[in-house]
Amino acid sequence: MAGSTPRLSVFDTFKTKKDEPTGEALRQRSIIITLATQDNPTQTTRTAISQKIAT
C-alpha cells in the first residue's frame, strides 16, 4: 500500500469492488436516507425500512 492514497468512508466495510459501493454500503445509505426523509414515525420502524429497501 506504499504510495497509495488511503480512502476513508463510513460505508466501506468490506470493499471488494474498486469504484462501486458494496451491498452493505448501499443498504446503510438507504436506511439513513429513509430515516432522514420520513416524517411519519411508523415509516421509520425496522419493518417499514426493510419493506422500502426491498422495493
mmCIF entry with sequence, helices, sheets and N, C-alpha, C, O atoms, coordinates in Angstrom:
data_MODEL
# 
_entry.id   MODEL 
# 
_entity.id                         1 
_entity.type                       polymer 
_entity.pdbx_number_of_molecules   1 
# 
_entity_poly.entity_id                      1 
_entity_poly.type                           'polypeptide(L)' 
_entity_poly.nstd_linkage                   no 
_entity_poly.nstd_monomer                   no 
_entity_poly.pdbx_seq_one_letter_code       MAGSTPRLSVFDTFKTKKDEPTGEALRQRSIIITLATQDNPTQTTRTAISQKIAT 
_entity_poly.pdbx_seq_one_letter_code_can   MAGSTPRLSVFDTFKTKKDEPTGEALRQRSIIITLATQDNPTQTTRTAISQKIAT 
_entity_poly.pdbx_strand_id                 A 
# 
loop_
_entity_poly_seq.entity_id 
_entity_poly_seq.num 
_entity_poly_seq.mon_id 
_entity_poly_seq.hetero 
1 1  MET n 
1 2  ALA n 
1 3  GLY n 
1 4  SER n 
1 5  THR n 
1 6  PRO n 
1 7  ARG n 
1 8  LEU n 
1 9  SER n 
1 10 VAL n 
1 11 PHE n 
1 12 ASP n 
1 13 THR n 
1 14 PHE n 
1 15 LYS n 
1 16 THR n 
1 17 LYS n 
1 18 LYS n 
1 19 ASP n 
1 20 GLU n 
1 21 PRO n 
1 22 THR n 
1 23 GLY n 
1 24 GLU n 
1 25 ALA n 
1 26 LEU n 
1 27 ARG n 
1 28 GLN n 
1 29 ARG n 
1 30 SER n 
1 31 ILE n 
1 32 ILE n 
1 33 ILE n 
1 34 THR n 
1 35 LEU n 
1 36 ALA n 
1 37 THR n 
1 38 GLN n 
1 39 ASP n 
1 40 ASN n 
1 41 PRO n 
1 42 THR n 
1 43 GLN n 
1 44 THR n 
1 45 THR n 
1 46 ARG n 
1 47 THR n 
1 48 ALA n 
1 49 ILE n 
1 50 SER n 
1 51 GLN n 
1 52 LYS n 
1 53 ILE n 
1 54 ALA n 
1 55 THR n 
# 
_struct_asym.id          A 
_struct_asym.entity_id   1 
# 
loop_
_struct_conf.conf_type_id 
_struct_conf.id 
_struct_conf.pdbx_PDB_helix_id 
_struct_conf.beg_label_comp_id 
_struct_conf.beg_label_asym_id 
_struct_conf.beg_label_seq_id 
_struct_conf.pdbx_beg_PDB_ins_code 
_struct_conf.end_label_comp_id 
_struct_conf.end_label_asym_id 
_struct_conf.end_label_seq_id 
_struct_conf.pdbx_end_PDB_ins_code 
_struct_conf.beg_auth_comp_id 
_struct_conf.beg_auth_asym_id 
_struct_conf.beg_auth_seq_id 
_struct_conf.end_auth_comp_id 
_struct_conf.end_auth_asym_id 
_struct_conf.end_auth_seq_id 
_struct_conf.pdbx_PDB_helix_class 
_struct_conf.details 
_struct_conf.pdbx_PDB_helix_length 
HELX_P HELX_P1 AA1 GLY A 23 ? THR A 37 ? GLY A 23 THR A 37 1 ? 15 
HELX_P HELX_P2 AA2 PRO A 41 ? THR A 44 ? PRO A 41 THR A 44 5 ? 4  
HELX_P HELX_P3 AA3 ARG A 46 ? ALA A 54 ? ARG A 46 ALA A 54 1 ? 9  
# 
_struct_conf_type.id          HELX_P 
_struct_conf_type.criteria    ? 
_struct_conf_type.reference   ? 
# 
loop_
_atom_site.group_PDB 
_atom_site.id 
_atom_site.type_symbol 
_atom_site.label_atom_id 
_atom_site.label_alt_id 
_atom_site.label_comp_id 
_atom_site.label_asym_id 
_atom_site.label_entity_id 
_atom_site.label_seq_id 
_atom_site.pdbx_PDB_ins_code 
_atom_site.Cartn_x 
_atom_site.Cartn_y 
_atom_site.Cartn_z 
_atom_site.occupancy 
_atom_site.B_iso_or_equiv 
_atom_site.pdbx_formal_charge 
_atom_site.auth_seq_id 
_atom_site.auth_comp_id 
_atom_site.auth_asym_id 
_atom_site.auth_atom_id 
_atom_site.pdbx_PDB_model_num 
ATOM 1   N N  . MET A 1 1  ? 0.809   -1.187 0.000  1.00 0.00 ? 1  MET A N  1 
ATOM 2   C CA . MET A 1 1  ? 0.000   0.000  0.000  1.00 0.00 ? 1  MET A CA 1 
ATOM 3   C C  . MET A 1 1  ? 0.857   1.257  0.000  1.00 0.00 ? 1  MET A C  1 
ATOM 4   O O  . MET A 1 1  ? 0.317   2.360  0.087  1.00 0.00 ? 1  MET A O  1 
ATOM 5   N N  . ALA A 1 2  ? 2.142   1.127  -0.093 1.00 0.00 ? 2  ALA A N  1 
ATOM 6   C CA . ALA A 1 2  ? 3.001   2.298  -0.130 1.00 0.00 ? 2  ALA A CA 1 
ATOM 7   C C  . ALA A 1 2  ? 2.719   3.086  -1.393 1.00 0.00 ? 2  ALA A C  1 
ATOM 8   O O  . ALA A 1 2  ? 2.653   2.525  -2.487 1.00 0.00 ? 2  ALA A O  1 
ATOM 9   N N  . GLY A 1 3  ? 2.553   4.394  -1.236 1.00 0.00 ? 3  GLY A N  1 
ATOM 10  C CA . GLY A 1 3  ? 2.301   5.246  -2.388 1.00 0.00 ? 3  GLY A CA 1 
ATOM 11  C C  . GLY A 1 3  ? 0.841   5.423  -2.725 1.00 0.00 ? 3  GLY A C  1 
ATOM 12  O O  . GLY A 1 3  ? 0.501   6.314  -3.503 1.00 0.00 ? 3  GLY A O  1 
ATOM 13  N N  . SER A 1 4  ? -0.032  4.613  -2.170 1.00 0.00 ? 4  SER A N  1 
ATOM 14  C CA . SER A 1 4  ? -1.454  4.774  -2.467 1.00 0.00 ? 4  SER A CA 1 
ATOM 15  C C  . SER A 1 4  ? -2.088  5.709  -1.449 1.00 0.00 ? 4  SER A C  1 
ATOM 16  O O  . SER A 1 4  ? -1.684  5.750  -0.286 1.00 0.00 ? 4  SER A O  1 
ATOM 17  N N  . THR A 1 5  ? -3.075  6.452  -1.898 1.00 0.00 ? 5  THR A N  1 
ATOM 18  C CA . THR A 1 5  ? -3.773  7.383  -1.026 1.00 0.00 ? 5  THR A CA 1 
ATOM 19  C C  . THR A 1 5  ? -4.834  6.634  -0.245 1.00 0.00 ? 5  THR A C  1 
ATOM 20  O O  . THR A 1 5  ? -5.700  6.001  -0.849 1.00 0.00 ? 5  THR A O  1 
ATOM 21  N N  . PRO A 1 6  ? -4.796  6.684  1.087  1.00 0.00 ? 6  PRO A N  1 
ATOM 22  C CA . PRO A 1 6  ? -5.835  5.997  1.869  1.00 0.00 ? 6  PRO A CA 1 
ATOM 23  C C  . PRO A 1 6  ? -7.182  6.674  1.684  1.00 0.00 ? 6  PRO A C  1 
ATOM 24  O O  . PRO A 1 6  ? -7.260  7.900  1.602  1.00 0.00 ? 6  PRO A O  1 
ATOM 25  N N  . ARG A 1 7  ? -8.223  5.891  1.620  1.00 0.00 ? 7  ARG A N  1 
ATOM 26  C CA . ARG A 1 7  ? -9.578  6.422  1.478  1.00 0.00 ? 7  ARG A CA 1 
ATOM 27  C C  . ARG A 1 7  ? -10.374 5.996  2.692  1.00 0.00 ? 7  ARG A C  1 
ATOM 28  O O  . ARG A 1 7  ? -10.391 4.823  3.064  1.00 0.00 ? 7  ARG A O  1 
ATOM 29  N N  . LEU A 1 8  ? -11.028 6.959  3.301  1.00 0.00 ? 8  LEU A N  1 
ATOM 30  C CA . LEU A 1 8  ? -11.806 6.687  4.492  1.00 0.00 ? 8  LEU A CA 1 
ATOM 31  C C  . LEU A 1 8  ? -13.268 6.929  4.193  1.00 0.00 ? 8  LEU A C  1 
ATOM 32  O O  . LEU A 1 8  ? -13.640 7.973  3.658  1.00 0.00 ? 8  LEU A O  1 
ATOM 33  N N  . SER A 1 9  ? -14.087 5.969  4.537  1.00 0.00 ? 9  SER A N  1 
ATOM 34  C CA . SER A 1 9  ? -15.516 6.119  4.341  1.00 0.00 ? 9  SER A CA 1 
ATOM 35  C C  . SER A 1 9  ? -16.239 5.337  5.420  1.00 0.00 ? 9  SER A C  1 
ATOM 36  O O  . SER A 1 9  ? -15.810 4.248  5.802  1.00 0.00 ? 9  SER A O  1 
ATOM 37  N N  . VAL A 1 10 ? -17.317 5.883  5.902  1.00 0.00 ? 10 VAL A N  1 
ATOM 38  C CA . VAL A 1 10 ? -18.127 5.214  6.909  1.00 0.00 ? 10 VAL A CA 1 
ATOM 39  C C  . VAL A 1 10 ? -18.705 3.924  6.342  1.00 0.00 ? 10 VAL A C  1 
ATOM 40  O O  . VAL A 1 10 ? -18.903 2.952  7.070  1.00 0.00 ? 10 VAL A O  1 
ATOM 41  N N  . PHE A 1 11 ? -18.975 3.919  5.040  1.00 0.00 ? 11 PHE A N  1 
ATOM 42  C CA . PHE A 1 11 ? -19.710 2.829  4.423  1.00 0.00 ? 11 PHE A CA 1 
ATOM 43  C C  . PHE A 1 11 ? -18.829 1.752  3.800  1.00 0.00 ? 11 PHE A C  1 
ATOM 44  O O  . PHE A 1 11 ? -19.357 0.752  3.311  1.00 0.00 ? 11 PHE A O  1 
ATOM 45  N N  . ASP A 1 12 ? -17.517 1.916  3.799  1.00 0.00 ? 12 ASP A N  1 
ATOM 46  C CA . ASP A 1 12 ? -16.637 0.927  3.185  1.00 0.00 ? 12 ASP A CA 1 
ATOM 47  C C  . ASP A 1 12 ? -16.166 -0.073 4.232  1.00 0.00 ? 12 ASP A C  1 
ATOM 48  O O  . ASP A 1 12 ? -15.078 0.077  4.788  1.00 0.00 ? 12 ASP A O  1 
ATOM 49  N N  . THR A 1 13 ? -16.968 -1.081 4.502  1.00 0.00 ? 13 THR A N  1 
ATOM 50  C CA . THR A 1 13 ? -16.587 -2.070 5.497  1.00 0.00 ? 13 THR A CA 1 
ATOM 51  C C  . THR A 1 13 ? -15.873 -3.248 4.854  1.00 0.00 ? 13 THR A C  1 
ATOM 52  O O  . THR A 1 13 ? -14.789 -3.624 5.300  1.00 0.00 ? 13 THR A O  1 
ATOM 53  N N  . PHE A 1 14 ? -16.440 -3.823 3.843  1.00 0.00 ? 14 PHE A N  1 
ATOM 54  C CA . PHE A 1 14 ? -15.824 -4.919 3.114  1.00 0.00 ? 14 PHE A CA 1 
ATOM 55  C C  . PHE A 1 14 ? -15.744 -4.502 1.655  1.00 0.00 ? 14 PHE A C  1 
ATOM 56  O O  . PHE A 1 14 ? -16.591 -4.881 0.846  1.00 0.00 ? 14 PHE A O  1 
ATOM 57  N N  . LYS A 1 15 ? -14.736 -3.730 1.324  1.00 0.00 ? 15 LYS A N  1 
ATOM 58  C CA . LYS A 1 15 ? -14.622 -3.183 -0.030 1.00 0.00 ? 15 LYS A CA 1 
ATOM 59  C C  . LYS A 1 15 ? -14.044 -4.249 -0.949 1.00 0.00 ? 15 LYS A C  1 
ATOM 60  O O  . LYS A 1 15 ? -12.884 -4.638 -0.809 1.00 0.00 ? 15 LYS A O  1 
ATOM 61  N N  . THR A 1 16 ? -14.857 -4.717 -1.888 1.00 0.00 ? 16 THR A N  1 
ATOM 62  C CA . THR A 1 16 ? -14.392 -5.722 -2.831 1.00 0.00 ? 16 THR A CA 1 
ATOM 63  C C  . THR A 1 16 ? -14.419 -5.212 -4.261 1.00 0.00 ? 16 THR A C  1 
ATOM 64  O O  . THR A 1 16 ? -13.765 -5.784 -5.134 1.00 0.00 ? 16 THR A O  1 
ATOM 65  N N  . LYS A 1 17 ? -15.157 -4.157 -4.511 1.00 0.00 ? 17 LYS A N  1 
ATOM 66  C CA . LYS A 1 17 ? -15.234 -3.572 -5.845 1.00 0.00 ? 17 LYS A CA 1 
ATOM 67  C C  . LYS A 1 17 ? -14.464 -2.261 -5.827 1.00 0.00 ? 17 LYS A C  1 
ATOM 68  O O  . LYS A 1 17 ? -14.564 -1.499 -4.866 1.00 0.00 ? 17 LYS A O  1 
ATOM 69  N N  . LYS A 1 18 ? -13.712 -1.993 -6.855 1.00 0.00 ? 18 LYS A N  1 
ATOM 70  C CA . LYS A 1 18 ? -12.829 -0.834 -6.837 1.00 0.00 ? 18 LYS A CA 1 
ATOM 71  C C  . LYS A 1 18 ? -13.570 0.495  -6.714 1.00 0.00 ? 18 LYS A C  1 
ATOM 72  O O  . LYS A 1 18 ? -13.340 1.229  -5.753 1.00 0.00 ? 18 LYS A O  1 
ATOM 73  N N  . ASP A 1 19 ? -14.431 0.819  -7.636 1.00 0.00 ? 19 ASP A N  1 
ATOM 74  C CA . ASP A 1 19 ? -15.087 2.128  -7.620 1.00 0.00 ? 19 ASP A CA 1 
ATOM 75  C C  . ASP A 1 19 ? -16.597 2.033  -7.452 1.00 0.00 ? 19 ASP A C  1 
ATOM 76  O O  . ASP A 1 19 ? -17.322 2.944  -7.850 1.00 0.00 ? 19 ASP A O  1 
ATOM 77  N N  . GLU A 1 20 ? -17.073 0.951  -6.872 1.00 0.00 ? 20 GLU A N  1 
ATOM 78  C CA . GLU A 1 20 ? -18.506 0.779  -6.659 1.00 0.00 ? 20 GLU A CA 1 
ATOM 79  C C  . GLU A 1 20 ? -18.768 0.533  -5.179 1.00 0.00 ? 20 GLU A C  1 
ATOM 80  O O  . GLU A 1 20 ? -17.988 -0.149 -4.514 1.00 0.00 ? 20 GLU A O  1 
ATOM 81  N N  . PRO A 1 21 ? -19.866 1.086  -4.660 1.00 0.00 ? 21 PRO A N  1 
ATOM 82  C CA . PRO A 1 21 ? -20.197 0.807  -3.257 1.00 0.00 ? 21 PRO A CA 1 
ATOM 83  C C  . PRO A 1 21 ? -20.599 -0.657 -3.067 1.00 0.00 ? 21 PRO A C  1 
ATOM 84  O O  . PRO A 1 21 ? -21.147 -1.281 -3.975 1.00 0.00 ? 21 PRO A O  1 
ATOM 85  N N  . THR A 1 22 ? -20.328 -1.181 -1.911 1.00 0.00 ? 22 THR A N  1 
ATOM 86  C CA . THR A 1 22 ? -20.694 -2.562 -1.605 1.00 0.00 ? 22 THR A CA 1 
ATOM 87  C C  . THR A 1 22 ? -22.190 -2.647 -1.331 1.00 0.00 ? 22 THR A C  1 
ATOM 88  O O  . THR A 1 22 ? -22.851 -1.623 -1.160 1.00 0.00 ? 22 THR A O  1 
ATOM 89  N N  . GLY A 1 23 ? -22.715 -3.841 -1.289 1.00 0.00 ? 23 GLY A N  1 
ATOM 90  C CA . GLY A 1 23 ? -24.125 -4.041 -0.961 1.00 0.00 ? 23 GLY A CA 1 
ATOM 91  C C  . GLY A 1 23 ? -24.459 -3.520 0.422  1.00 0.00 ? 23 GLY A C  1 
ATOM 92  O O  . GLY A 1 23 ? -25.533 -2.960 0.640  1.00 0.00 ? 23 GLY A O  1 
ATOM 93  N N  . GLU A 1 24 ? -23.544 -3.704 1.350  1.00 0.00 ? 24 GLU A N  1 
ATOM 94  C CA . GLU A 1 24 ? -23.747 -3.212 2.714  1.00 0.00 ? 24 GLU A CA 1 
ATOM 95  C C  . GLU A 1 24 ? -23.779 -1.687 2.733  1.00 0.00 ? 24 GLU A C  1 
ATOM 96  O O  . GLU A 1 24 ? -24.585 -1.092 3.448  1.00 0.00 ? 24 GLU A O  1 
ATOM 97  N N  . ALA A 1 25 ? -22.915 -1.059 1.957  1.00 0.00 ? 25 ALA A N  1 
ATOM 98  C CA . ALA A 1 25 ? -22.903 0.406  1.892  1.00 0.00 ? 25 ALA A CA 1 
ATOM 99  C C  . ALA A 1 25 ? -24.213 0.929  1.322  1.00 0.00 ? 25 ALA A C  1 
ATOM 100 O O  . ALA A 1 25 ? -24.756 1.915  1.820  1.00 0.00 ? 25 ALA A O  1 
ATOM 101 N N  . LEU A 1 26 ? -24.718 0.284  0.292  1.00 0.00 ? 26 LEU A N  1 
ATOM 102 C CA . LEU A 1 26 ? -25.996 0.703  -0.300 1.00 0.00 ? 26 LEU A CA 1 
ATOM 103 C C  . LEU A 1 26 ? -27.139 0.540  0.696  1.00 0.00 ? 26 LEU A C  1 
ATOM 104 O O  . LEU A 1 26 ? -28.027 1.389  0.771  1.00 0.00 ? 26 LEU A O  1 
ATOM 105 N N  . ARG A 1 27 ? -27.116 -0.549 1.457  1.00 0.00 ? 27 ARG A N  1 
ATOM 106 C CA . ARG A 1 27 ? -28.158 -0.780 2.461  1.00 0.00 ? 27 ARG A CA 1 
ATOM 107 C C  . ARG A 1 27 ? -28.099 0.284  3.554  1.00 0.00 ? 27 ARG A C  1 
ATOM 108 O O  . ARG A 1 27 ? -29.129 0.822  3.959  1.00 0.00 ? 27 ARG A O  1 
ATOM 109 N N  . GLN A 1 28 ? -26.901 0.584  4.025  1.00 0.00 ? 28 GLN A N  1 
ATOM 110 C CA . GLN A 1 28 ? -26.742 1.604  5.064  1.00 0.00 ? 28 GLN A CA 1 
ATOM 111 C C  . GLN A 1 28 ? -27.209 2.967  4.577  1.00 0.00 ? 28 GLN A C  1 
ATOM 112 O O  . GLN A 1 28 ? -27.877 3.698  5.307  1.00 0.00 ? 28 GLN A O  1 
ATOM 113 N N  . ARG A 1 29 ? -26.861 3.303  3.359  1.00 0.00 ? 29 ARG A N  1 
ATOM 114 C CA . ARG A 1 29 ? -27.288 4.591  2.802  1.00 0.00 ? 29 ARG A CA 1 
ATOM 115 C C  . ARG A 1 29 ? -28.799 4.652  2.667  1.00 0.00 ? 29 ARG A C  1 
ATOM 116 O O  . ARG A 1 29 ? -29.403 5.693  2.926  1.00 0.00 ? 29 ARG A O  1 
ATOM 117 N N  . SER A 1 30 ? -29.415 3.550  2.265  1.00 0.00 ? 30 SER A N  1 
ATOM 118 C CA . SER A 1 30 ? -30.878 3.510  2.159  1.00 0.00 ? 30 SER A CA 1 
ATOM 119 C C  . SER A 1 30 ? -31.531 3.748  3.510  1.00 0.00 ? 30 SER A C  1 
ATOM 120 O O  . SER A 1 30 ? -32.517 4.479  3.607  1.00 0.00 ? 30 SER A O  1 
ATOM 121 N N  . ILE A 1 31 ? -30.989 3.139  4.544  1.00 0.00 ? 31 ILE A N  1 
ATOM 122 C CA . ILE A 1 31 ? -31.535 3.320  5.895  1.00 0.00 ? 31 ILE A CA 1 
ATOM 123 C C  . ILE A 1 31 ? -31.395 4.771  6.335  1.00 0.00 ? 31 ILE A C  1 
ATOM 124 O O  . ILE A 1 31 ? -32.342 5.354  6.863  1.00 0.00 ? 31 ILE A O  1 
ATOM 125 N N  . ILE A 1 32 ? -30.229 5.353  6.123  1.00 0.00 ? 32 ILE A N  1 
ATOM 126 C CA . ILE A 1 32 ? -30.002 6.742  6.531  1.00 0.00 ? 32 ILE A CA 1 
ATOM 127 C C  . ILE A 1 32 ? -30.923 7.690  5.777  1.00 0.00 ? 32 ILE A C  1 
ATOM 128 O O  . ILE A 1 32 ? -31.495 8.601  6.376  1.00 0.00 ? 32 ILE A O  1 
ATOM 129 N N  . ILE A 1 33 ? -31.074 7.489  4.479  1.00 0.00 ? 33 ILE A N  1 
ATOM 130 C CA . ILE A 1 33 ? -31.962 8.344  3.682  1.00 0.00 ? 33 ILE A CA 1 
ATOM 131 C C  . ILE A 1 33 ? -33.398 8.211  4.158  1.00 0.00 ? 33 ILE A C  1 
ATOM 132 O O  . ILE A 1 33 ? -34.105 9.211  4.283  1.00 0.00 ? 33 ILE A O  1 
ATOM 133 N N  . THR A 1 34 ? -33.832 6.996  4.423  1.00 0.00 ? 34 THR A N  1 
ATOM 134 C CA . THR A 1 34 ? -35.199 6.771  4.896  1.00 0.00 ? 34 THR A CA 1 
ATOM 135 C C  . THR A 1 34 ? -35.430 7.457  6.236  1.00 0.00 ? 34 THR A C  1 
ATOM 136 O O  . THR A 1 34 ? -36.449 8.122  6.425  1.00 0.00 ? 34 THR A O  1 
ATOM 137 N N  . LEU A 1 35 ? -34.499 7.302  7.163  1.00 0.00 ? 35 LEU A N  1 
ATOM 138 C CA . LEU A 1 35 ? -34.653 7.930  8.478  1.00 0.00 ? 35 LEU A CA 1 
ATOM 139 C C  . LEU A 1 35 ? -34.637 9.456  8.378  1.00 0.00 ? 35 LEU A C  1 
ATOM 140 O O  . LEU A 1 35 ? -35.318 10.134 9.148  1.00 0.00 ? 35 LEU A O  1 
ATOM 141 N N  . ALA A 1 36 ? -33.875 9.989  7.449  1.00 0.00 ? 36 ALA A N  1 
ATOM 142 C CA . ALA A 1 36 ? -33.759 11.442 7.319  1.00 0.00 ? 36 ALA A CA 1 
ATOM 143 C C  . ALA A 1 36 ? -34.952 12.074 6.616  1.00 0.00 ? 36 ALA A C  1 
ATOM 144 O O  . ALA A 1 36 ? -35.248 13.248 6.834  1.00 0.00 ? 36 ALA A O  1 
ATOM 145 N N  . THR A 1 37 ? -35.640 11.309 5.775  1.00 0.00 ? 37 THR A N  1 
ATOM 146 C CA . THR A 1 37 ? -36.689 11.917 4.953  1.00 0.00 ? 37 THR A CA 1 
ATOM 147 C C  . THR A 1 37 ? -38.110 11.604 5.397  1.00 0.00 ? 37 THR A C  1 
ATOM 148 O O  . THR A 1 37 ? -39.046 12.257 4.935  1.00 0.00 ? 37 THR A O  1 
ATOM 149 N N  . GLN A 1 38 ? -38.299 10.641 6.265  1.00 0.00 ? 38 GLN A N  1 
ATOM 150 C CA . GLN A 1 38 ? -39.653 10.276 6.679  1.00 0.00 ? 38 GLN A CA 1 
ATOM 151 C C  . GLN A 1 38 ? -40.120 11.130 7.856  1.00 0.00 ? 38 GLN A C  1 
ATOM 152 O O  . GLN A 1 38 ? -39.410 11.271 8.851  1.00 0.00 ? 38 GLN A O  1 
ATOM 153 N N  . ASP A 1 39 ? -41.308 11.690 7.733  1.00 0.00 ? 39 ASP A N  1 
ATOM 154 C CA . ASP A 1 39 ? -41.895 12.472 8.816  1.00 0.00 ? 39 ASP A CA 1 
ATOM 155 C C  . ASP A 1 39 ? -42.775 11.608 9.713  1.00 0.00 ? 39 ASP A C  1 
ATOM 156 O O  . ASP A 1 39 ? -42.926 11.891 10.901 1.00 0.00 ? 39 ASP A O  1 
ATOM 157 N N  . ASN A 1 40 ? -43.346 10.573 9.150  1.00 0.00 ? 40 ASN A N  1 
ATOM 158 C CA . ASN A 1 40 ? -44.260 9.701  9.870  1.00 0.00 ? 40 ASN A CA 1 
ATOM 159 C C  . ASN A 1 40 ? -43.457 8.663  10.670 1.00 0.00 ? 40 ASN A C  1 
ATOM 160 O O  . ASN A 1 40 ? -42.706 7.891  10.075 1.00 0.00 ? 40 ASN A O  1 
ATOM 161 N N  . PRO A 1 41 ? -43.597 8.626  11.992 1.00 0.00 ? 41 PRO A N  1 
ATOM 162 C CA . PRO A 1 41 ? -42.827 7.672  12.805 1.00 0.00 ? 41 PRO A CA 1 
ATOM 163 C C  . PRO A 1 41 ? -43.057 6.207  12.433 1.00 0.00 ? 41 PRO A C  1 
ATOM 164 O O  . PRO A 1 41 ? -42.170 5.376  12.623 1.00 0.00 ? 41 PRO A O  1 
ATOM 165 N N  . THR A 1 42 ? -44.234 5.886  11.908 1.00 0.00 ? 42 THR A N  1 
ATOM 166 C CA . THR A 1 42 ? -44.478 4.491  11.529 1.00 0.00 ? 42 THR A CA 1 
ATOM 167 C C  . THR A 1 42 ? -43.666 4.090  10.302 1.00 0.00 ? 42 THR A C  1 
ATOM 168 O O  . THR A 1 42 ? -43.499 2.899  10.039 1.00 0.00 ? 42 THR A O  1 
ATOM 169 N N  . GLN A 1 43 ? -43.163 5.055  9.553  1.00 0.00 ? 43 GLN A N  1 
ATOM 170 C CA . GLN A 1 43 ? -42.338 4.754  8.383  1.00 0.00 ? 43 GLN A CA 1 
ATOM 171 C C  . GLN A 1 43 ? -40.862 4.587  8.737  1.00 0.00 ? 43 GLN A C  1 
ATOM 172 O O  . GLN A 1 43 ? -40.047 4.269  7.870  1.00 0.00 ? 43 GLN A O  1 
ATOM 173 N N  . THR A 1 44 ? -40.517 4.799  10.004 1.00 0.00 ? 44 THR A N  1 
ATOM 174 C CA . THR A 1 44 ? -39.121 4.658  10.420 1.00 0.00 ? 44 THR A CA 1 
ATOM 175 C C  . THR A 1 44 ? -38.898 3.423  11.290 1.00 0.00 ? 44 THR A C  1 
ATOM 176 O O  . THR A 1 44 ? -37.861 3.301  11.942 1.00 0.00 ? 44 THR A O  1 
ATOM 177 N N  . THR A 1 45 ? -39.854 2.522  11.302 1.00 0.00 ? 45 THR A N  1 
ATOM 178 C CA . THR A 1 45 ? -39.676 1.271  12.038 1.00 0.00 ? 45 THR A CA 1 
ATOM 179 C C  . THR A 1 45 ? -38.817 0.318  11.211 1.00 0.00 ? 45 THR A C  1 
ATOM 180 O O  . THR A 1 45 ? -38.657 0.509  10.006 1.00 0.00 ? 45 THR A O  1 
ATOM 181 N N  . ARG A 1 46 ? -38.271 -0.693 11.851 1.00 0.00 ? 46 ARG A N  1 
ATOM 182 C CA . ARG A 1 46 ? -37.460 -1.689 11.139 1.00 0.00 ? 46 ARG A CA 1 
ATOM 183 C C  . ARG A 1 46 ? -38.215 -2.317 9.983  1.00 0.00 ? 46 ARG A C  1 
ATOM 184 O O  . ARG A 1 46 ? -37.686 -2.466 8.882  1.00 0.00 ? 46 ARG A O  1 
ATOM 185 N N  . THR A 1 47 ? -39.458 -2.681 10.251 1.00 0.00 ? 47 THR A N  1 
ATOM 186 C CA . THR A 1 47 ? -40.265 -3.345 9.228  1.00 0.00 ? 47 THR A CA 1 
ATOM 187 C C  . THR A 1 47 ? -40.498 -2.427 8.038  1.00 0.00 ? 47 THR A C  1 
ATOM 188 O O  . THR A 1 47 ? -40.343 -2.845 6.890  1.00 0.00 ? 47 THR A O  1 
ATOM 189 N N  . ALA A 1 48 ? -40.870 -1.181 8.302  1.00 0.00 ? 48 ALA A N  1 
ATOM 190 C CA . ALA A 1 48 ? -41.138 -0.235 7.219  1.00 0.00 ? 48 ALA A CA 1 
ATOM 191 C C  . ALA A 1 48 ? -39.883 0.030  6.394  1.00 0.00 ? 48 ALA A C  1 
ATOM 192 O O  . ALA A 1 48 ? -39.944 0.102  5.166  1.00 0.00 ? 48 ALA A O  1 
ATOM 193 N N  . ILE A 1 49 ? -38.751 0.176  7.068  1.00 0.00 ? 49 ILE A N  1 
ATOM 194 C CA . ILE A 1 49 ? -37.497 0.419  6.350  1.00 0.00 ? 49 ILE A CA 1 
ATOM 195 C C  . ILE A 1 49 ? -37.122 -0.799 5.513  1.00 0.00 ? 49 ILE A C  1 
ATOM 196 O O  . ILE A 1 49 ? -36.698 -0.650 4.367  1.00 0.00 ? 49 ILE A O  1 
ATOM 197 N N  . SER A 1 50 ? -37.269 -1.990 6.061  1.00 0.00 ? 50 SER A N  1 
ATOM 198 C CA . SER A 1 50 ? -36.964 -3.217 5.312  1.00 0.00 ? 50 SER A CA 1 
ATOM 199 C C  . SER A 1 50 ? -37.835 -3.344 4.078  1.00 0.00 ? 50 SER A C  1 
ATOM 200 O O  . SER A 1 50 ? -37.357 -3.723 3.009  1.00 0.00 ? 50 SER A O  1 
ATOM 201 N N  . GLN A 1 51 ? -39.107 -3.030 4.225  1.00 0.00 ? 51 GLN A N  1 
ATOM 202 C CA . GLN A 1 51 ? -40.017 -3.103 3.084  1.00 0.00 ? 51 GLN A CA 1 
ATOM 203 C C  . GLN A 1 51 ? -39.653 -2.073 2.026  1.00 0.00 ? 51 GLN A C  1 
ATOM 204 O O  . GLN A 1 51 ? -39.726 -2.360 0.831  1.00 0.00 ? 51 GLN A O  1 
ATOM 205 N N  . LYS A 1 52 ? -39.263 -0.885 2.451  1.00 0.00 ? 52 LYS A N  1 
ATOM 206 C CA . LYS A 1 52 ? -38.885 0.156  1.498  1.00 0.00 ? 52 LYS A CA 1 
ATOM 207 C C  . LYS A 1 52 ? -37.620 -0.239 0.736  1.00 0.00 ? 52 LYS A C  1 
ATOM 208 O O  . LYS A 1 52 ? -37.537 -0.030 -0.474 1.00 0.00 ? 52 LYS A O  1 
ATOM 209 N N  . ILE A 1 53 ? -36.646 -0.802 1.429  1.00 0.00 ? 53 ILE A N  1 
ATOM 210 C CA . ILE A 1 53 ? -35.406 -1.226 0.774  1.00 0.00 ? 53 ILE A CA 1 
ATOM 211 C C  . ILE A 1 53 ? -35.676 -2.365 -0.203 1.00 0.00 ? 53 ILE A C  1 
ATOM 212 O O  . ILE A 1 53 ? -35.052 -2.438 -1.262 1.00 0.00 ? 53 ILE A O  1 
ATOM 213 N N  . ALA A 1 54 ? -36.595 -3.247 0.147  1.00 0.00 ? 54 ALA A N  1 
ATOM 214 C CA . ALA A 1 54 ? -36.891 -4.411 -0.695 1.00 0.00 ? 54 ALA A CA 1 
ATOM 215 C C  . ALA A 1 54 ? -37.584 -4.038 -2.002 1.00 0.00 ? 54 ALA A C  1 
ATOM 216 O O  . ALA A 1 54 ? -37.542 -4.806 -2.963 1.00 0.00 ? 54 ALA A O  1 
ATOM 217 N N  . THR A 1 55 ? -38.215 -2.877 -2.047 1.00 0.00 ? 55 THR A N  1 
ATOM 218 C CA . THR A 1 55 ? -38.923 -2.493 -3.285 1.00 0.00 ? 55 THR A CA 1 
ATOM 219 C C  . THR A 1 55 ? -38.044 -1.752 -4.234 1.00 0.00 ? 55 THR A C  1 
ATOM 220 O O  . THR A 1 55 ? -38.491 -1.364 -5.314 1.00 0.00 ? 55 THR A O  1 
# 
